[in-house]
């Protein structure tokens, strides 16, 4: 679509301070719109990163591995649990991705659908339908429990894996004390999993862990930590964000309640409108001139996925949540981010480092929503609907009190 769709915006110059104040964290859309119109490459002087805000530009940065790299994650993920798939590049990354990616494609994951349903059923059976916290009681616990079951580990491991997940996530922040605790959590996971891996080598089972071992995955404990943190974080917050959207739009909640097949569309639109990760990073490999801005080799890009998914040259009325949207690709995502039926959201990235767990995140989020509706009929929020807020690279709420709704 033409840039003419952007129109003319003259609202003053965006400042770095605006990107870091509370008002922006609660409502980033006006500033993101202004960046797309006036400063598509914006230098944040506080964090010393170049914010990339337009949809085609973000896809370019994801897809152009000759000029942009994900190796900057060595300073965060790599510092907590060492070499891993997200920071490997070139042929080594291609070879390792070919080993693990087939284990997480939809056709292979279908065999575990009943396992996912059992975990969700277990969680929902433990909540009080007259009042529970959808985040604390369901979504924050679900991904870790699913990972434990997929690896073929016992339910007694649930709590320790949840604690390791939370501690490793905190270790990704630039705080020396939390970073060390994150490393210690990864070491504890490594120590716990090593004898289990040794046993699976001798006696394989019908689980993901045995398949990862058979595939000879490098740095297996690091891959498990990556799966637990990156996968858990995305799914946990995707569930919460989707329900915030549905509860904010009762007519659309009624649609998915009447037709559970529409839940996939609700997931698609949530990942466009309210992705859990609104920022991802890349490092520049060569000097680049982009939209009149000179970015030096070694410069860091902050890819504003949240802004890109609201690009008005790509999506009509982008700030409106609409599961009936016709300009959005509906269905499974692809690393090319190119589709025939509409533009794609890019919440899972694109290119060489496209999220391996995309199908698992969809399965867990959609299945959880379907089972919530099957069990409770519908949900309503208790009190005011909590806002989504940007914290670090994510946008989410930490609490969502709900109860069984009275449905006529």
Protein Blocks (a to p, Z undefined) as FASTA:
>chain_A
ZZklnopadebjadfklmmcmklmmmmmlmmmmmmmmmmpacdfklopacdfbfklmmmm
mmmmmlpccklmmmmmmmmnopafklpgcjllmmmmmmmmmmmgfklmmmmmmmmmmmmm
mmmmmpcfkbccfklmmmmmmmmmmmmmmnopafklmmmmmmmmmmmmmmmpccfklmmm
mmmmmmmmmmmmmmmmmmmmmmccddfklmmmmnopghkllmmmmmmmmmmmmmmmmmmm
mmmmmmmmmmlmmmmmmmmmlmmmmmmmmmmmmcfblbdcdddfbdcdeehiacdehiac
dddfklmmmcfklbghklbccfkbckbcedjddfklpafkbccdfklogajllcfklmmm
mmmmmmmmmmmmmmnopacdehjadddddehjbccdfbdcddddddZZ
